[in-house]
Amino acid sequence: MQNTTTPPAWNELLERLSEVADLRGAGALAHWDQATLLPSGSASGRGRMLGTLSKLAHERFINPRVGEVLNLNEDFARQEQIQGNEFPSRLLATTRRDYDKATRVPSEFEARFASHCAQIYSKWEEARGESNFGKVAPLLEKTLDLSRELASFFPHKHIADPLIDSSDAGETVESVRAVFTPLREALVPLVREVIQKPLASDAVLRGHFPLQEQGAFATQVIQSIGYDFSRGRMDFSAHPFMTKFALDDVRITIRGDEREWGELFFSALHEAGHALYEQNIDPHFDGTPLAEGASSGVHESQSRLWENLVGRSPAFWDFYFPRAQSTFPALQNASQDEFLKAINRVKRSLIRTDADELTYNLHVLIRFDLELEMLEGKLAVRDLPDAWNARYQSDLGLDVPDDARGCLQDVHWFSGLIGGAFQGYTLGNILAAQLFETAQRELGDLNAQFARGEFAPLREWLTQHVYRFGATMLPHQVVVQATGRALELGPYLGYLKGKFGG
Ligand code: ZN
């Protein structure tokens, strides 16, 4: 992307940004190693190493010289843009946005916040073990204060806006509510209707499924959707995740159980969806802030799209069920229909991470509403368990027996901030359906392609319309650019009603 007239300030900017990217990549590598291979007695040295790497990356990025170099490149970027090269101006815009965010927060606050995070995390583990919310409540109060303080460094309309913006740039309480309120109104009755039906059996998914065979099957499938193993790996970890050290090294981790079929496969497909996004970002963006997904919501749209809209569809299993049967003797007497019903069954759960595709969003909406009420001061921390339990009763019809299976179950509020921690999951589900519908309109019958084991057209469409752009656009711009419309509920509700209703 450089030519002979490239000014020295441009090279300096790229050099500084790639140093930051490499330090962050080294941190991600140390973290990946911690989650997959690190001996159990080595945590303390690793913690120190991770702290050092993240401090160095942060210091390098907020160096005032970065701000100067951004200014020095304005003219160059404008000229390049006139000549049709968008890269410099996009890079300046995205880097400036990140730089502005990073430099508004005083380092004194960062340090206070980091030490609070470490403290509340270990207290939360204890409190959850004893199912005793009271134990961690005073620290959660402090998290609320810190979250409000963080928000106060940024201009905002609602106190949660800057917190939401940090993971879903450009989104606000207002914009998220505009889709979440009608979603809840549609979902609660739909769930009520679906759970009247007899519960499908998932017995077909239980038996003996050696992890090695499950891993080999998942490998074959994620390769067929386009995950590139020459620039990635798949390993086991306690919590599945996708991580990236550079655009040519995007790894995923999975989790599984040899007594049941499902968790390993769908964790692989979910994380491979995240990885397809990263592996298909324009390689010229490597080493810059453009080499990222647009937001947590857009990222999640990709993991959900491949996991659910593709991987739980009948057409997908028209192709893969016979192959699964020949891999797993335990599936040989099952019918494809039984299998499909089992992997798509709707069963209300107290636990978000166990939830099915239909009820999952209700868990997210509950958390989103409650965190806003706490930030607004309308809900006192000590009343959180009662408010939580009341919502599980009204939205899911479930009685919460204890805090461990209630408001203590997720790590999010107890490891960082309140506000903005959960909305990306549901924004991703909604967007996945909208993207899929648009791709289907442009590519013809996707199901017929899946039934033949053809996934390249969909992946290439997503690369063309979403992946290759990385972080050059704000999430709402990605949506309009890819689908021609703003984010809307219609395709998602249509998908859910078509699949589960009636
Ligand atoms: Zn995900």
Boltz pocket constraint, residues with backbone or C-beta under 6 A from the ligand:
constraints:
  - pocket:
      binder: B
      contacts: [[A, 270], [A, 274], [A, 299], [A, 300], [A, 303]]
      max_distance: 6.0
